[in-house]
Amino acid sequence: MGRIIGNCHGILLLFQSPKRTFVVNPILKCWLRVPPLSISKEQIDLENRFTIVRVPHTAEFKLFFIDILEVLGAF
């Protein structure tokens, strides 16, 4: 289904292509497709911009996407 790019308490984050990323629970045999994201730059190294974490004291997980913007003359 894809390459594992994240793991948190048995929940896997799989990357197949810039428009195909999945969150998978192999124990319950279920998955969720992450919708395609509009990004500001070309899809360079997109697989390293996702992370999945568990919310403490709950059974919830959060998926984070990092978009990097370069502003000329900012520094």
N, CA, C and O atoms as a CHARMM CRD file, in Angstrom:
* protein
*
  300
    1    1 MET  N      0.82100  -1.19800   0.00000 PROA 1      0.00000
    2    1 MET  CA     0.00000   0.00000   0.00000 PROA 1      0.00000
    3    1 MET  C      0.86000   1.25400   0.00000 PROA 1      0.00000
    4    1 MET  O      0.40300   2.31800  -0.42000 PROA 1      0.00000
    5    2 GLY  N      2.09600   1.14300   0.46500 PROA 2      0.00000
    6    2 GLY  CA     2.97600   2.29600   0.47800 PROA 2      0.00000
    7    2 GLY  C      4.15100   2.08700   1.41500 PROA 2      0.00000
    8    2 GLY  O      4.28900   1.02900   2.03000 PROA 2      0.00000
    9    3 ARG  N      4.99300   3.10100   1.51800 PROA 3      0.00000
   10    3 ARG  CA     6.16800   3.05700   2.38500 PROA 3      0.00000
   11    3 ARG  C      5.80800   3.66300   3.74100 PROA 3      0.00000
   12    3 ARG  O      5.14500   4.69800   3.80000 PROA 3      0.00000
   13    4 ILE  N      6.24300   3.02100   4.83100 PROA 4      0.00000
   14    4 ILE  CA     5.96000   3.52300   6.18000 PROA 4      0.00000
   15    4 ILE  C      6.80800   4.77200   6.42300 PROA 4      0.00000
   16    4 ILE  O      8.03500   4.72500   6.33500 PROA 4      0.00000
   17    5 ILE  N      6.13500   5.90100   6.73200 PROA 5      0.00000
   18    5 ILE  CA     6.87100   7.13700   7.02800 PROA 5      0.00000
   19    5 ILE  C      6.60600   7.61300   8.44900 PROA 5      0.00000
   20    5 ILE  O      7.22300   8.57300   8.90900 PROA 5      0.00000
   21    6 GLY  N      5.68200   6.93900   9.15500 PROA 6      0.00000
   22    6 GLY  CA     5.38800   7.30000  10.53000 PROA 6      0.00000
   23    6 GLY  C      4.73600   6.14400  11.25500 PROA 6      0.00000
   24    6 GLY  O      4.09300   5.29300  10.64100 PROA 6      0.00000
   25    7 ASN  N      4.90700   6.11800  12.58700 PROA 7      0.00000
   26    7 ASN  CA     4.35400   5.05200  13.40100 PROA 7      0.00000
   27    7 ASN  C      4.11200   5.61400  14.79300 PROA 7      0.00000
   28    7 ASN  O      4.98300   6.27200  15.36300 PROA 7      0.00000
   29    8 CYS  N      2.93000   5.35600  15.34000 PROA 8      0.00000
   30    8 CYS  CA     2.62000   5.82800  16.68400 PROA 8      0.00000
   31    8 CYS  C      1.65100   4.84700  17.32800 PROA 8      0.00000
   32    8 CYS  O      0.49000   4.77100  16.92600 PROA 8      0.00000
   33    9 HSD  N      2.11600   4.09200  18.32500 PROA 9      0.00000
   34    9 HSD  CA     1.29000   3.12000  19.04800 PROA 9      0.00000
   35    9 HSD  C      0.58700   2.14900  18.10400 PROA 9      0.00000
   36    9 HSD  O     -0.58100   1.82400  18.31400 PROA 9      0.00000
   37   10 GLY  N      1.26800   1.69200  17.08900 PROA 10     0.00000
   38   10 GLY  CA     0.71400   0.70700  16.16600 PROA 10     0.00000
   39   10 GLY  C     -0.05300   1.28000  14.99200 PROA 10     0.00000
   40   10 GLY  O     -0.38700   0.54300  14.06400 PROA 10     0.00000
   41   11 ILE  N     -0.34400   2.57500  15.00300 PROA 11     0.00000
   42   11 ILE  CA    -1.00400   3.22300  13.87100 PROA 11     0.00000
   43   11 ILE  C      0.09300   3.63100  12.88800 PROA 11     0.00000
   44   11 ILE  O      1.07300   4.26900  13.27400 PROA 11     0.00000
   45   12 LEU  N     -0.07500   3.26300  11.62700 PROA 12     0.00000
   46   12 LEU  CA     0.95900   3.52000  10.62500 PROA 12     0.00000
   47   12 LEU  C      0.56600   4.66700   9.70600 PROA 12     0.00000
   48   12 LEU  O     -0.61000   4.85700   9.39500 PROA 12     0.00000
   49   13 LEU  N      1.54600   5.41100   9.28400 PROA 13     0.00000
   50   13 LEU  CA     1.36900   6.45300   8.28200 PROA 13     0.00000
   51   13 LEU  C      2.12000   5.98500   7.04700 PROA 13     0.00000
   52   13 LEU  O      3.34200   5.84000   7.07800 PROA 13     0.00000
   53   14 LEU  N      1.39100   5.74500   5.95200 PROA 14     0.00000
   54   14 LEU  CA     1.98100   5.20100   4.73300 PROA 14     0.00000
   55   14 LEU  C      1.95700   6.23200   3.61800 PROA 14     0.00000
   56   14 LEU  O      0.96800   6.94200   3.43400 PROA 14     0.00000
   57   15 PHE  N      3.04900   6.30500   2.88100 PROA 15     0.00000
   58   15 PHE  CA     3.17800   7.23700   1.76300 PROA 15     0.00000
   59   15 PHE  C      3.30800   6.43200   0.48300 PROA 15     0.00000
   60   15 PHE  O      4.17700   5.56800   0.36900 PROA 15     0.00000
   61   16 GLN  N      2.43700   6.71900  -0.48700 PROA 16     0.00000
   62   16 GLN  CA     2.52400   6.04800  -1.77700 PROA 16     0.00000
   63   16 GLN  C      2.94600   7.02000  -2.87700 PROA 16     0.00000
   64   16 GLN  O      3.77500   6.68400  -3.72200 PROA 16     0.00000
   65   17 SER  N      2.37700   8.22000  -2.86500 PROA 17     0.00000
   66   17 SER  CA     2.72900   9.26900  -3.81900 PROA 17     0.00000
   67   17 SER  C      2.28400  10.59400  -3.20300 PROA 17     0.00000
   68   17 SER  O      1.59800  10.58200  -2.18100 PROA 17     0.00000
   69   18 PRO  N      2.64900  11.73100  -3.78600 PROA 18     0.00000
   70   18 PRO  CA     2.24500  13.00900  -3.19700 PROA 18     0.00000
   71   18 PRO  C      0.73600  13.16200  -3.01200 PROA 18     0.00000
   72   18 PRO  O      0.30100  13.93300  -2.15500 PROA 18     0.00000
   73   19 LYS  N     -0.05700  12.45800  -3.78200 PROA 19     0.00000
   74   19 LYS  CA    -1.50800  12.56600  -3.63900 PROA 19     0.00000
   75   19 LYS  C     -2.12400  11.34500  -2.97400 PROA 19     0.00000
   76   19 LYS  O     -3.34900  11.24200  -2.90000 PROA 19     0.00000
   77   20 ARG  N     -1.30300  10.41700  -2.48800 PROA 20     0.00000
   78   20 ARG  CA    -1.82100   9.19600  -1.87600 PROA 20     0.00000
   79   20 ARG  C     -1.06300   8.89000  -0.59400 PROA 20     0.00000
   80   20 ARG  O     -0.00600   8.26000  -0.62600 PROA 20     0.00000
   81   21 THR  N     -1.60800   9.33900   0.53800 PROA 21     0.00000
   82   21 THR  CA    -1.05800   9.06700   1.85500 PROA 21     0.00000
   83   21 THR  C     -2.17200   8.44400   2.68600 PROA 21     0.00000
   84   21 THR  O     -3.32400   8.87000   2.59900 PROA 21     0.00000
   85   22 PHE  N     -1.83500   7.43100   3.49500 PROA 22     0.00000
   86   22 PHE  CA    -2.83900   6.69200   4.24700 PROA 22     0.00000
   87   22 PHE  C     -2.46300   6.59100   5.71500 PROA 22     0.00000
   88   22 PHE  O     -1.28300   6.52600   6.06000 PROA 22     0.00000
   89   23 VAL  N     -3.48400   6.57700   6.58800 PROA 23     0.00000
   90   23 VAL  CA    -3.33500   6.24200   7.99700 PROA 23     0.00000
   91   23 VAL  C     -3.95200   4.85700   8.14200 PROA 23     0.00000
   92   23 VAL  O     -5.10400   4.65000   7.76200 PROA 23     0.00000
   93   24 VAL  N     -3.19300   3.90100   8.69100 PROA 24     0.00000
   94   24 VAL  CA    -3.62000   2.50100   8.70900 PROA 24     0.00000
   95   24 VAL  C     -3.54800   1.93200  10.12300 PROA 24     0.00000
   96   24 VAL  O     -2.56900   2.13900  10.84000 PROA 24     0.00000
   97   25 ASN  N     -4.60700   1.20800  10.51300 PROA 25     0.00000
   98   25 ASN  CA    -4.61200   0.44100  11.75500 PROA 25     0.00000
   99   25 ASN  C     -4.59000  -1.03200  11.36200 PROA 25     0.00000
  100   25 ASN  O     -5.63500  -1.58300  11.01500 PROA 25     0.00000
  101   26 PRO  N     -3.41700  -1.69200  11.40600 PROA 26     0.00000
  102   26 PRO  CA    -3.33400  -3.07900  10.95300 PROA 26     0.00000
  103   26 PRO  C     -4.06600  -4.06400  11.86200 PROA 26     0.00000
  104   26 PRO  O     -4.46100  -5.13500  11.40100 PROA 26     0.00000
  105   27 ILE  N     -4.25700  -3.73600  13.13000 PROA 27     0.00000
  106   27 ILE  CA    -4.96500  -4.63500  14.05400 PROA 27     0.00000
  107   27 ILE  C     -6.44800  -4.68900  13.69900 PROA 27     0.00000
  108   27 ILE  O     -7.02900  -5.77000  13.60700 PROA 27     0.00000
  109   28 LEU  N     -7.06000  -3.52100  13.49800 PROA 28     0.00000
  110   28 LEU  CA    -8.48700  -3.46800  13.15400 PROA 28     0.00000
  111   28 LEU  C     -8.73000  -3.63600  11.65900 PROA 28     0.00000
  112   28 LEU  O     -9.87500  -3.71000  11.21400 PROA 28     0.00000
  113   29 LYS  N     -7.65300  -3.69500  10.89200 PROA 29     0.00000
  114   29 LYS  CA    -7.72100  -3.84000   9.43400 PROA 29     0.00000
  115   29 LYS  C     -8.57900  -2.74700   8.79800 PROA 29     0.00000
  116   29 LYS  O     -9.48000  -3.01900   8.00500 PROA 29     0.00000
  117   30 CYS  N     -8.27200  -1.50400   9.16800 PROA 30     0.00000
  118   30 CYS  CA    -8.97500  -0.36400   8.58000 PROA 30     0.00000
  119   30 CYS  C     -7.94800   0.70100   8.20000 PROA 30     0.00000
  120   30 CYS  O     -6.83300   0.71900   8.72100 PROA 30     0.00000
  121   31 TRP  N     -8.33900   1.58000   7.29000 PROA 31     0.00000
  122   31 TRP  CA    -7.44000   2.62200   6.82300 PROA 31     0.00000
  123   31 TRP  C     -8.23200   3.86100   6.45500 PROA 31     0.00000
  124   31 TRP  O     -9.44400   3.80700   6.24400 PROA 31     0.00000
  125   32 LEU  N     -7.52800   4.97200   6.38400 PROA 32     0.00000
  126   32 LEU  CA    -8.10200   6.26600   6.04200 PROA 32     0.00000
  127   32 LEU  C     -7.15700   6.93700   5.05800 PROA 32     0.00000
  128   32 LEU  O     -5.95300   7.02800   5.30000 PROA 32     0.00000
  129   33 ARG  N     -7.70700   7.40100   3.95700 PROA 33     0.00000
  130   33 ARG  CA    -6.88100   8.11200   2.97700 PROA 33     0.00000
  131   33 ARG  C     -6.84600   9.59200   3.33900 PROA 33     0.00000
  132   33 ARG  O     -7.88700  10.21200   3.55800 PROA 33     0.00000
  133   34 VAL  N     -5.64900  10.14900   3.40000 PROA 34     0.00000
  134   34 VAL  CA    -5.47800  11.57400   3.67600 PROA 34     0.00000
  135   34 VAL  C     -5.74500  12.31500   2.37500 PROA 34     0.00000
  136   34 VAL  O     -5.12800  12.00100   1.35700 PROA 34     0.00000
  137   35 PRO  N     -6.65700  13.30200   2.38300 PROA 35     0.00000
  138   35 PRO  CA    -6.95000  14.02300   1.13700 PROA 35     0.00000
  139   35 PRO  C     -5.72100  14.76200   0.61200 PROA 35     0.00000
  140   35 PRO  O     -4.86100  15.16800   1.39300 PROA 35     0.00000
  141   36 PRO  N     -5.63600  14.93800  -0.70900 PROA 36     0.00000
  142   36 PRO  CA    -4.50300  15.68800  -1.27600 PROA 36     0.00000
  143   36 PRO  C     -4.46800  17.10200  -0.71200 PROA 36     0.00000
  144   36 PRO  O     -5.50800  17.72700  -0.50200 PROA 36     0.00000
  145   37 LEU  N     -3.27200  17.59000  -0.47300 PROA 37     0.00000
  146   37 LEU  CA    -3.09900  18.92000   0.10000 PROA 37     0.00000
  147   37 LEU  C     -2.54200  19.86300  -0.94600 PROA 37     0.00000
  148   37 LEU  O     -1.69300  19.48400  -1.75300 PROA 37     0.00000
  149   38 SER  N     -3.02400  21.09200  -0.92500 PROA 38     0.00000
  150   38 SER  CA    -2.42800  22.09600  -1.80800 PROA 38     0.00000
  151   38 SER  C     -1.18500  22.62000  -1.10600 PROA 38     0.00000
  152   38 SER  O     -1.23800  23.01400   0.05900 PROA 38     0.00000
  153   39 ILE  N     -0.09400  22.62100  -1.80400 PROA 39     0.00000
  154   39 ILE  CA     1.15300  23.08200  -1.20100 PROA 39     0.00000
  155   39 ILE  C      1.69400  24.25100  -1.99800 PROA 39     0.00000
  156   39 ILE  O      1.38100  24.42000  -3.17700 PROA 39     0.00000
  157   40 SER  N      2.49900  25.04600  -1.34400 PROA 40     0.00000
  158   40 SER  CA     2.96900  26.28300  -1.94800 PROA 40     0.00000
  159   40 SER  C      4.09900  26.06200  -2.95100 PROA 40     0.00000
  160   40 SER  O      4.27800  26.86900  -3.86400 PROA 40     0.00000
  161   41 LYS  N      4.84700  25.00200  -2.79700 PROA 41     0.00000
  162   41 LYS  CA     5.98500  24.74600  -3.67200 PROA 41     0.00000
  163   41 LYS  C      5.72800  23.46800  -4.44800 PROA 41     0.00000
  164   41 LYS  O      4.71500  22.79800  -4.24700 PROA 41     0.00000
  165   42 GLU  N      6.64400  23.14000  -5.32800 PROA 42     0.00000
  166   42 GLU  CA     6.55100  21.86100  -6.01200 PROA 42     0.00000
  167   42 GLU  C      6.63400  20.75000  -4.97600 PROA 42     0.00000
  168   42 GLU  O      7.13800  20.95500  -3.87200 PROA 42     0.00000
  169   43 GLN  N      6.14200  19.58700  -5.33500 PROA 43     0.00000
  170   43 GLN  CA     6.05200  18.49000  -4.37700 PROA 43     0.00000
  171   43 GLN  C      7.41000  17.82900  -4.17400 PROA 43     0.00000
  172   43 GLN  O      7.62900  16.68200  -4.56500 PROA 43     0.00000
  173   44 ILE  N      8.30700  18.57500  -3.55700 PROA 44     0.00000
  174   44 ILE  CA     9.65700  18.09800  -3.28800 PROA 44     0.00000
  175   44 ILE  C      9.69800  17.56000  -1.86300 PROA 44     0.00000
  176   44 ILE  O      9.35700  18.27000  -0.91700 PROA 44     0.00000
  177   45 ASP  N     10.10800  16.32300  -1.71200 PROA 45     0.00000
  178   45 ASP  CA    10.29800  15.73400  -0.38600 PROA 45     0.00000
  179   45 ASP  C      9.03400  15.81000   0.46300 PROA 45     0.00000
  180   45 ASP  O      9.11500  16.03900   1.67000 PROA 45     0.00000
  181   46 LEU  N      7.86300  15.61900  -0.15400 PROA 46     0.00000
  182   46 LEU  CA     6.59200  15.73600   0.55400 PROA 46     0.00000
  183   46 LEU  C      6.43800  14.68300   1.63700 PROA 46     0.00000
  184   46 LEU  O      5.80300  14.94800   2.65800 PROA 46     0.00000
  185   47 GLU  N      7.00200  13.49300   1.44200 PROA 47     0.00000
  186   47 GLU  CA     6.81000  12.42600   2.40900 PROA 47     0.00000
  187   47 GLU  C      7.42700  12.74800   3.76700 PROA 47     0.00000
  188   47 GLU  O      7.00400  12.17400   4.77000 PROA 47     0.00000
  189   48 ASN  N      8.39700  13.63300   3.83400 PROA 48     0.00000
  190   48 ASN  CA     9.01600  13.98500   5.10700 PROA 48     0.00000
  191   48 ASN  C      8.30400  15.13400   5.80800 PROA 48     0.00000
  192   48 ASN  O      8.80700  15.64500   6.81000 PROA 48     0.00000
  193   49 ARG  N      7.16300  15.54600   5.31300 PROA 49     0.00000
  194   49 ARG  CA     6.44200  16.67100   5.90900 PROA 49     0.00000
  195   49 ARG  C      5.23400  16.23200   6.72700 PROA 49     0.00000
  196   49 ARG  O      4.48800  17.08300   7.21200 PROA 49     0.00000
  197   50 PHE  N      5.02100  14.94200   6.89300 PROA 50     0.00000
  198   50 PHE  CA     3.90600  14.43700   7.68300 PROA 50     0.00000
  199   50 PHE  C      4.41200  13.83200   8.98200 PROA 50     0.00000
  200   50 PHE  O      5.52700  13.31400   9.03200 PROA 50     0.00000
  201   51 THR  N      3.60400  13.89100  10.03000 PROA 51     0.00000
  202   51 THR  CA     3.88500  13.16200  11.26400 PROA 51     0.00000
  203   51 THR  C      2.56100  12.82300  11.93200 PROA 51     0.00000
  204   51 THR  O      1.57300  13.53600  11.75800 PROA 51     0.00000
  205   52 ILE  N      2.53800  11.74200  12.69300 PROA 52     0.00000
  206   52 ILE  CA     1.33900  11.32000  13.40900 PROA 52     0.00000
  207   52 ILE  C      1.70600  11.17800  14.88300 PROA 52     0.00000
  208   52 ILE  O      2.76100  10.63900  15.21500 PROA 52     0.00000
  209   53 VAL  N      0.83400  11.66200  15.76500 PROA 53     0.00000
  210   53 VAL  CA     1.08100  11.59100  17.20800 PROA 53     0.00000
  211   53 VAL  C     -0.20000  11.20400  17.93100 PROA 53     0.00000
  212   53 VAL  O     -1.30300  11.42400  17.43000 PROA 53     0.00000
  213   54 ARG  N     -0.04000  10.62100  19.12100 PROA 54     0.00000
  214   54 ARG  CA    -1.18000  10.26900  19.96300 PROA 54     0.00000
  215   54 ARG  C     -1.40500  11.38700  20.96800 PROA 54     0.00000
  216   54 ARG  O     -0.45600  11.91600  21.54700 PROA 54     0.00000
  217   55 VAL  N     -2.67900  11.74400  21.17200 PROA 55     0.00000
  218   55 VAL  CA    -3.03100  12.77200  22.15400 PROA 55     0.00000
  219   55 VAL  C     -2.97500  12.11800  23.53500 PROA 55     0.00000
  220   55 VAL  O     -3.65300  11.11400  23.75300 PROA 55     0.00000
  221   56 PRO  N     -2.18500  12.65700  24.47900 PROA 56     0.00000
  222   56 PRO  CA    -2.05900  12.03900  25.80400 PROA 56     0.00000
  223   56 PRO  C     -3.40800  11.88100  26.51000 PROA 56     0.00000
  224   56 PRO  O     -4.28200  12.74200  26.41200 PROA 56     0.00000
  225   57 HSD  N     -3.55400  10.77600  27.21300 PROA 57     0.00000
  226   57 HSD  CA    -4.73000  10.45600  28.03300 PROA 57     0.00000
  227   57 HSD  C     -6.01000  10.29800  27.21900 PROA 57     0.00000
  228   57 HSD  O     -7.10200  10.40300  27.77700 PROA 57     0.00000
  229   58 THR  N     -5.90400  10.05000  25.92700 PROA 58     0.00000
  230   58 THR  CA    -7.08100   9.80500  25.08500 PROA 58     0.00000
  231   58 THR  C     -6.74600   8.67700  24.11800 PROA 58     0.00000
  232   58 THR  O     -5.62000   8.18300  24.09000 PROA 58     0.00000
  233   59 ALA  N     -7.72100   8.28300  23.33700 PROA 59     0.00000
  234   59 ALA  CA    -7.49600   7.27500  22.29400 PROA 59     0.00000
  235   59 ALA  C     -7.42500   7.94700  20.93000 PROA 59     0.00000
  236   59 ALA  O     -7.59700   7.28600  19.90600 PROA 59     0.00000
  237   60 GLU  N     -7.17300   9.25300  20.90500 PROA 60     0.00000
  238   60 GLU  CA    -7.16300  10.00600  19.65700 PROA 60     0.00000
  239   60 GLU  C     -5.74400  10.17700  19.11300 PROA 60     0.00000
  240   60 GLU  O     -4.76300  10.22900  19.85500 PROA 60     0.00000
  241   61 PHE  N     -5.68400  10.26100  17.79000 PROA 61     0.00000
  242   61 PHE  CA    -4.42500  10.51700  17.10300 PROA 61     0.00000
  243   61 PHE  C     -4.58700  11.77900  16.27400 PROA 61     0.00000
  244   61 PHE  O     -5.68000  12.08600  15.79900 PROA 61     0.00000
  245   62 LYS  N     -3.49100  12.51000  16.10200 PROA 62     0.00000
  246   62 LYS  CA    -3.51700  13.71500  15.27000 PROA 62     0.00000
  247   62 LYS  C     -2.46800  13.57100  14.17800 PROA 62     0.00000
  248   62 LYS  O     -1.37200  13.05800  14.40100 PROA 62     0.00000
  249   63 LEU  N     -2.83600  14.03500  13.00200 PROA 63     0.00000
  250   63 LEU  CA    -1.94000  14.01500  11.85500 PROA 63     0.00000
  251   63 LEU  C     -1.53700  15.45300  11.56400 PROA 63     0.00000
  252   63 LEU  O     -2.39200  16.32700  11.42100 PROA 63     0.00000
  253   64 PHE  N     -0.23800  15.69500  11.47600 PROA 64     0.00000
  254   64 PHE  CA     0.26200  17.04000  11.21900 PROA 64     0.00000
  255   64 PHE  C      0.94300  17.08600   9.86200 PROA 64     0.00000
  256   64 PHE  O      1.64300  16.15200   9.46900 PROA 64     0.00000
  257   65 PHE  N      0.73100  18.17400   9.16100 PROA 65     0.00000
  258   65 PHE  CA     1.38000  18.43400   7.87900 PROA 65     0.00000
  259   65 PHE  C      2.14400  19.73500   8.01300 PROA 65     0.00000
  260   65 PHE  O      1.61200  20.72900   8.50700 PROA 65     0.00000
  261   66 ILE  N      3.38000  19.72600   7.57800 PROA 66     0.00000
  262   66 ILE  CA     4.23100  20.91200   7.67100 PROA 66     0.00000
  263   66 ILE  C      4.45900  21.45500   6.26700 PROA 66     0.00000
  264   66 ILE  O      4.95500  20.74000   5.39500 PROA 66     0.00000
  265   67 ASP  N      4.10400  22.69900   6.04800 PROA 67     0.00000
  266   67 ASP  CA     4.38300  23.34800   4.77100 PROA 67     0.00000
  267   67 ASP  C      5.44000  24.41700   5.02200 PROA 67     0.00000
  268   67 ASP  O      5.30800  25.22900   5.93800 PROA 67     0.00000
  269   68 ILE  N      6.46300  24.41300   4.22400 PROA 68     0.00000
  270   68 ILE  CA     7.57900  25.33600   4.40600 PROA 68     0.00000
  271   68 ILE  C      7.48600  26.44300   3.36300 PROA 68     0.00000
  272   68 ILE  O      7.47300  26.18000   2.16000 PROA 68     0.00000
  273   69 LEU  N      7.42400  27.66700   3.83300 PROA 69     0.00000
  274   69 LEU  CA     7.38000  28.82000   2.93500 PROA 69     0.00000
  275   69 LEU  C      8.68300  29.60100   3.06500 PROA 69     0.00000
  276   69 LEU  O      9.16400  29.83600   4.17400 PROA 69     0.00000
  277   70 GLU  N      9.24300  29.99600   1.95100 PROA 70     0.00000
  278   70 GLU  CA    10.43900  30.83300   1.96700 PROA 70     0.00000
  279   70 GLU  C     10.02900  32.25800   1.63100 PROA 70     0.00000
  280   70 GLU  O      9.41000  32.50700   0.59600 PROA 70     0.00000
  281   71 VAL  N     10.37500  33.18500   2.50700 PROA 71     0.00000
  282   71 VAL  CA    10.07300  34.59500   2.28200 PROA 71     0.00000
  283   71 VAL  C     11.39500  35.30700   2.01900 PROA 71     0.00000
  284   71 VAL  O     12.25900  35.37000   2.89300 PROA 71     0.00000
  285   72 LEU  N     11.54400  35.83600   0.82400 PROA 72     0.00000
  286   72 LEU  CA    12.79400  36.50400   0.46100 PROA 72     0.00000
  287   72 LEU  C     12.98100  37.78100   1.27000 PROA 72     0.00000
  288   72 LEU  O     12.04300  38.55800   1.44400 PROA 72     0.00000
  289   73 GLY  N     14.18500  37.99000   1.75800 PROA 73     0.00000
  290   73 GLY  CA    14.50700  39.19400   2.50900 PROA 73     0.00000
  291   73 GLY  C     14.00900  39.18600   3.94300 PROA 73     0.00000
  292   73 GLY  O     13.99700  40.23200   4.59100 PROA 73     0.00000
  293   74 ALA  N     13.59600  38.02400   4.46000 PROA 74     0.00000
  294   74 ALA  CA    13.06600  37.96100   5.82100 PROA 74     0.00000
  295   74 ALA  C     14.17700  37.99800   6.86100 PROA 74     0.00000
  296   74 ALA  O     13.95800  38.45600   7.98200 PROA 74     0.00000
  297   75 PHE  N     15.37700  37.51900   6.50000 PROA 75     0.00000
  298   75 PHE  CA    16.46700  37.49900   7.47300 PROA 75     0.00000
  299   75 PHE  C     17.67400  38.18600   6.91500 PROA 75     0.00000
  300   75 PHE  O     18.70100  38.27300   7.58800 PROA 75     0.00000
